[in-house]
Amino acid sequence: MLKTLLDQFKGLNPKDPGAWPPLPKVLLLLVLFIGLLVGAYFLDWSDQLEQLDAGVAQEAKLKDEYKNKKQKSINLDLYRQQLREIDSSFGALLKQLPNRSQMDALLVDINQAGLGRGLQFDLFKPAAQESARDFYTELPIQLKVIGTYHDIGAFASDIGGLSRIVTLNDLALSGGKGGALTLDATAKTFRYLDEEEVASQRRATAQKGAKRGRK
C-alpha cells in the first residue's frame, strides 16, 4: 500500500497540477493553505493581534478607573461630611486663637491666673517679638512663679482651662525656703494673623524667593 501511495508522486507534471493523483493534490493544497496562514499572520494579523492585546489592556484599565470612581462617588457624601467636620473643628480651634487686639487681655488672664492662686511672680516677661508661622504667630513668655506645690498645679490647670490656647513648656521645678517651690517655665500664646498680615507675609516670602532666584 505504501508503494502505491509513493507511486502517485512519480511522473508529476508541475505545469498541470490538475492531472495529479489525489494524494499529491491534497498535500499541495495543505502546503498552500499553511503558506497563506503564515503570510497572512506576518503581513496583517500580527498588527491586529497587537491592537487587540492593547485594547484588552485598555479595557482592564478603564474598568479599574470606573471601579475607583464609582467607589469615590459612593463615599462622596461621607467625604463631604468629614470635610464639614474638619472645617468645624478648625473653626473652633481658630476661635481659641486671639486676634491682635485681644493679646493684651490674654496676657492679663495669664497673670491673673497666677495671682488668683496666690502665686508670687518673680518674672513675667513676654518676648520682644512674635514668631510668625503660616497663619498664626507664637509669643513666648518667660515665667518664674513661687508658691506651694498644690497652688502651682492649680495654676497649670487654670492655664489649660483658659478660653484661648496657652501652653506651658520647658518646666523646671525647684525647692525654696519654707517649703515653697519655684516654677520656671515658658508659656506660649498664639494668635491668628489678620488678612493684612497674611498678605504682608506672602509678599515678604515672594520677595525672598525672587532674591534667591536672582542669585
C-alpha positions in Angstrom: 0.0 0.0 0.0 2.9 2.3 0.8 4.3 1.6 -2.6 1.0 2.5 -4.2 0.9 5.8 -2.4 4.5 6.6 -3.3 3.8 5.7 -6.9 1.3 8.6 -7.0 4.3 11.1 -6.7 6.1 9.6 -9.7 6.0 11.4 -13.0 4.1 14.5 -11.7 3.8 17.3 -14.2 4.4 20.6 -12.3 2.7 22.5 -15.2 -0.5 20.6 -14.8 -1.3 20.0 -11.1 -5.0 19.3 -12.1 -3.9 16.0 -13.5 -2.1 14.9 -10.4 -3.3 11.9 -8.3 -5.4 12.7 -5.2 -2.7 12.5 -2.5 -0.2 14.9 -4.2 -3.2 17.3 -4.7 -4.1 17.2 -1.1 -0.5 17.7 0.1 -0.1 20.7 -2.3 -3.4 22.3 -1.1 -2.2 21.8 2.5 1.1 23.4 1.8 -0.6 26.3 0.1 -3.1 26.7 2.9 -0.3 26.8 5.6 1.7 29.3 3.5 -1.3 31.5 3.2 -1.8 31.4 7.0 1.8 32.2 7.7 1.8 35.0 5.1 -1.4 36.5 6.5 -0.1 36.4 10.0 3.1 38.3 9.3 1.6 40.7 6.8 -1.7 41.6 8.6 -2.8 39.5 11.6 0.2 40.3 13.8 -0.6 44.0 13.9 -4.3 43.3 14.5 -3.4 40.9 17.4 -1.2 43.6 18.9 -4.0 46.1 18.6 -6.3 43.5 20.2 -4.0 43.0 23.2 -3.7 46.8 23.6 -7.5 47.0 23.5 -7.8 44.3 26.2 -5.2 46.1 28.4 -7.0 49.4 27.9 -10.4 47.8 28.7 -8.9 46.5 32.0 -7.5 49.9 32.9 -10.8 51.6 32.1 -12.7 49.1 34.3 -10.3 49.8 37.2 -10.8 53.5 36.8 -14.5 53.1 36.7 -14.5 51.0 39.9 -12.3 53.6 41.6 -14.5 56.5 40.5 -17.6 54.5 41.5 -16.2 53.8 44.9 -15.4 57.5 45.3 -18.8 58.6 44.2 -20.3 56.2 46.8 -18.2 57.7 49.5 -18.6 61.3 48.3 -21.3 62.1 50.9 -19.1 60.6 53.6 -16.1 62.7 52.4 -18.2 65.8 52.4 -19.4 65.1 55.9 -15.8 64.6 57.1 -14.8 67.8 55.4 -17.5 69.7 57.2 -16.4 68.2 60.5 -12.8 69.2 59.8 -13.9 72.7 58.9 -15.9 72.9 62.1 -13.1 71.6 64.2 -10.6 74.0 62.6 -13.0 76.9 63.1 -13.4 76.0 66.8 -9.6 75.9 67.2 -9.2 79.2 65.3 -11.6 80.8 67.7 -9.3 79.8 70.5 -6.6 82.0 69.0 -6.9 85.7 69.9 -6.5 88.4 67.4 -4.1 91.3 67.7 -6.4 93.4 69.8 -7.1 90.6 72.3 -3.5 89.7 73.1 -3.1 92.2 75.9 -6.2 90.8 77.6 -4.8 87.3 77.3 -1.6 88.3 79.0 -3.6 89.8 81.8 -5.6 86.5 82.1 -2.4 84.5 82.5 -1.1 86.9 85.1 -4.5 86.8 87.0 -4.5 83.0 86.9 -1.3 83.0 88.9 -2.3 85.8 91.3 -5.6 84.1 91.8 -3.8 81.0 93.1 -1.7 83.1 95.5 1.5 82.7 93.5 4.3 85.3 93.5 5.6 86.3 90.2 9.4 86.8 90.1 9.4 87.0 86.3 6.7 87.7 83.7 8.5 88.6 80.5 6.8 88.4 77.1 9.2 88.1 74.2 10.0 91.4 72.4 8.9 89.9 69.1 6.4 87.3 68.0 7.4 84.3 65.8 5.4 84.2 62.6 4.0 80.9 61.3 1.8 80.1 58.3 -1.4 81.7 59.6 -0.6 82.5 63.2 2.1 83.9 65.5 3.7 82.5 68.6 4.5 84.6 71.6 6.8 83.1 74.3 6.5 84.4 77.8 9.2 83.6 80.4 7.6 82.8 83.8 9.0 82.4 87.2 6.5 81.9 90.0 6.8 80.9 93.6 4.2 79.0 95.6 3.1 75.7 97.1 3.0 72.5 95.0 -0.8 72.5 95.1 -1.1 76.1 94.0 1.4 75.7 91.2 -0.5 72.6 90.0 -3.8 74.5 90.2 -2.2 77.4 88.2 -1.1 75.0 85.4 -4.6 73.6 85.3 -6.1 77.1 85.1 -3.8 77.9 82.2 -5.0 74.8 80.4 -8.6 75.9 81.0 -8.3 79.4 79.5 -10.6 80.1 76.6 -7.5 80.8 74.5 -4.8 78.4 73.7 -1.8 78.7 76.1 0.8 76.0 76.6 3.4 75.6 79.3 6.8 74.5 78.1 10.3 73.8 79.5 9.0 73.3 83.0 11.6 73.3 85.8 10.5 73.0 89.5 12.9 73.7 92.3 12.6 73.9 96.1 12.7 77.1 98.1 12.5 78.4 101.6 9.8 77.4 103.9 8.5 74.6 101.7 7.8 77.0 98.8 8.5 75.8 95.3 9.8 77.8 92.3 8.5 77.1 88.8 10.5 78.3 85.8 8.6 77.8 82.5 7.9 79.3 79.1 4.3 80.0 78.4 3.4 80.2 74.7 0.4 82.0 73.5 -0.8 82.1 69.9 -2.8 84.5 67.8 -4.1 84.3 64.2 -2.9 86.7 61.6 -5.4 89.0 60.1 -5.8 89.3 56.3 -3.4 92.3 56.1 -0.7 90.4 58.0 -1.1 87.3 55.9 -0.8 89.3 52.7 2.3 91.1 54.0 3.8 87.8 55.0 3.2 86.4 51.5 4.7 89.4 49.9 7.8 89.0 52.0 8.1 85.3 51.1 7.7 86.1 47.4 10.4 88.8 47.7 12.8 86.4 49.4 12.2 83.8 46.6 12.8 86.4 43.9 16.1 87.4 45.5 17.2 83.8 45.7 16.3 83.4 42.0 18.4 86.4 41.0 21.4 85.0 42.8 
